[in-house]
């Protein structure tokens, strides 16, 4: 029992080791195969020009990201400009309210008016600055959108060129296959068919010869048997004649 147990333990360990080695080899083979397919795909893209299309796709994606950033900046600038306009409007309203009761100003009203005028000047400058920022961001957004359109058109053009190349290659490949089929058909007519006819004729002649030989053998066998029977009958007749002659004496 101990020997059987030891043998089972060794067998299990050996099986596990072989399984681990097989798994490692399978993983290595899978990794190598994936690497080869990736390299083959990269070379195929480079040869067919699809690598340039991939670069243009990446350019379109990057341009879309830039447009999102420009659009966000334009919205923020527009919000800042709206806030500046609102603040200046409120300031001008306060100034107008003070001007409406200018005849009854107090020292506090004069001080408030002076402060409001100074603040309105600053708000005006801020409004002008935010308005310029809005225009700047809108121009940047237009430029980025134009770049996106150019990138999309370039990608579309390259995809059309690549598609035409593949279509031309497919047409040439189809013509080559058609040419090979025509050559095979001609060879079949000129070479294979005569060869098949010769083989068929040879097979037929051989079969006829075999049948003739079999027929000849059967005829010869039957003739031999017939001769043997005739000889036996002739011998029997002679014996009968001799016996009759003997009895007549």
Number of C-alpha atoms within 10 A of each C-alpha: 6 7 8 9 10 11 12 12 12 12 12 12 12 12 12 12 12 12 12 12 12 12 12 12 12 12 12 12 12 12 12 12 12 12 12 12 12 12 12 12 12 14 14 13 15 12 10 14 16 19 15 16 18 14 12 20 17 14 17 21 15 13 20 16 13 18 20 14 14 21 18 14 18 21 15 15 21 19 14 19 21 15 14 21 19 14 18 21 15 13 18 16 12 15 18 13 11 18 14 10 10 13 8 9 14 10 8 9 15 13 12 15 19 13 13 19 16 12 16 19 14 13 20 17 13 18 21 15 15 21 19 14 19 21 15 14 21 19 14 18 21 15 14 21 17 13 18 20 14 13 19 18 14 16 21 15 13 17 18 12 14 17 14 12 14 13 12 12 12 12 12 12 12 12 12 12 12 12 12 12 12 12 12 14 13 12 12 14 12 11 12 14 12 12 13 12 11 12 12 12 12 12 12 12 12 12 12 12 12 12 12 12 12 12 12 12 12 12 12 12 12 12 12 12 12 12 12 12 12 12 12 12 12 12 12 12 12 12 12 12 12 12 11 11 10 9 8 7 5
